[in-house]
């Protein structure tokens, strides 16, 4: 049973799902019996029940499901079943004061009635009053490994009677409903029982602890075991029916209660918002009717024109249908061949002019050796040379599933011999800044410190997860082949200095930095009018690097692009300035700032002392906090700038809004008058459109929606898990354009997009670049260029495609319309 293959998933309500035969696999299901009076008898209304008296039930896998809101147990084994695996499930919120004839119930998991060879691995048990789990009735060879149990009421794990159990690497977290008893209890005073207990977070007690032994009681079926320190992050990042890589709203809420410590035992689904609205989602096209949609046939390498579900296109020993259904949950890590070679008759492009960046990290990257501006080299922290305490640890939310972290309170050190091309680089350090300590870190090049900072952002969690993954950007590093880059740091409190990876983006050639110093050489550049080749250049300046006076100070803010902002220190006028050193030209200026709803600050921008724009910060962005929701931008166009001009920000805060400014972006849009002649034949003008401004059907569950992504140009993207379409009306000048589509191409899936103008497809491509990361971040933000597109004012622009339901959603940042051949030298 593969619930993940149904558009929108499958939810079972009103009754249990019962397994009464052997050789059964159940994945991707939502089992939520609930308290409807017309449902199954309450005393038998489990979530999933495995086994039946008189039947042989063996070889059953219950994996990656959501099992909630039962009146009896959320999951139970009964009738002597054997060889059972219960893994990676959410087992949560069994109903307490509901319809059960015995009164209060709320039971999480029961392994009973002489069950044998049962492995319970990597599950998340949340807010069940009892049985988290209960192992009883002489159950034999039971493994309880790497589970996370939160807000476990009166009972955590209870093992009773003559059972034999391994309890390894579990994490028990008390919540508001947990009483004072031990998290793990062994009962019944019988010498026939035997337990191996190792590396659990939680107290052990009970009347039969004398039967705990120092080695395995039976030959373990599970040999790959995480430590308890690793289990929490892994479970929270992987558990449940993650269809398209995403949890349902119900399951995400449950996970959030663990992260935020807000879980509670409930009496009815209505206590937590109920089932919500389930909207039908269109099925993907399946031309040959073999159960594998055409899009996924391309992903796994099978043939969309031939019913070949039972064949094995990639030779991995699993049939095509198995690769498909399991890939929807586990991700499609291996794409067979080039997508352009798939023989399904579809028109597949190879990515056009998009630039492929990154590559094998090894010990110091690789592809930078060409010295190309824009090249990005990403190196996993675990590939550094480690000394003085750093060690590699598994962490599933990290880009390659691993980080380095401290092993002592002493200074830790990790180094890398740089082997990219000589140039000027921006260095991004990606790390986890949890809120249970303030670690510190320094970056050195050839032994000289180039940056240091404290890890004191408030990102809302004490766990290493997607919420606390942040970045420090260090710009202007001059690097050459053989330079040694070193990370040195000291952990603090419970924050163990976890580093995920670093990336080097080449922003200029070293030669570019020398042209201004050789006064004896005539470069031939007319700086009075500007350099036509510089049109489109973007200069980004972090606010914390401005010249600060009259009250502005630097503060650390997690959602900011460089992890910091400037904000007022007093209620008087604040001033910050920047000495412009770019090419002479006409620029658009983006001021990126946080407009919270607890005040109306005001800001003025001046160039050489003359005001060019001023505005009040009065947008209603729904929050009084500086977060992704309140990060916004003011665009000021048509600024004529030459090297040496001074750009000044002056403002006054208001109320509880402390005038937080993140960064400035200057994009050159034209040269100064007299430099070039504009071609009269093309009336096109430069236009930039954020994808989130497109119009789409909000009722489509797996279609487009707006999502927050820090690395996106406006802090947001259009995101879709399945088939999606969005449109906008072009309001620029009629003309011929080169269209740049900015999007996130991660390496854990292959999505597809096409661009249409008035219904005609002007280009289409699969997102199959390998940019070295499975996260939507600066590394995976790329551009696809479509050349010479004729667009009239009022034309409809449509984005249509498929998100790879495995792991890579469609994430579209923006479209830039650039006049084709509109400038003549």
BELKA-V304319 format. One record per helix or strand. SS is the DSSP state (2 for helix, 1 for strand). FROM is the first residue (numbers start at 1). LEN is the number of residues. Records with the same first field share a line. If there is no record, write none. Layout:
# BELKA-V304319
SS = FROM-LEN, FROM-LEN
This chain:
# BELKA-V304319
1 = 2-1, 10-3, 17-3, 24-4, 29-4, 48-3, 58-6, 66-3, 73-5, 82-6, 90-3, 107-5, 116-6, 124-3, 130-6, 140-6, 148-3, 157-3, 164-5, 171-3, 184-3, 194-5, 201-1, 204-3, 212-2, 243-1, 246-1, 376-5, 385-3, 391-4, 402-4, 412-6, 423-10, 440-6, 448-7, 469-11, 484-7, 492-1, 495-1, 498-11, 538-5, 547-3, 552-5, 564-5, 574-6, 585-10, 602-6, 610-7, 631-11, 646-7, 654-1, 657-1, 660-11, 677-2, 687-4, 695-2, 705-4, 716-5, 723-7, 735-10, 751-7, 760-8, 781-11, 796-7, 810-10, 823-2
2 = 3-3, 42-3, 209-3, 228-11, 249-12, 269-4, 294-7, 320-11, 339-3, 367-4, 381-3, 510-4, 532-3, 543-3, 691-3
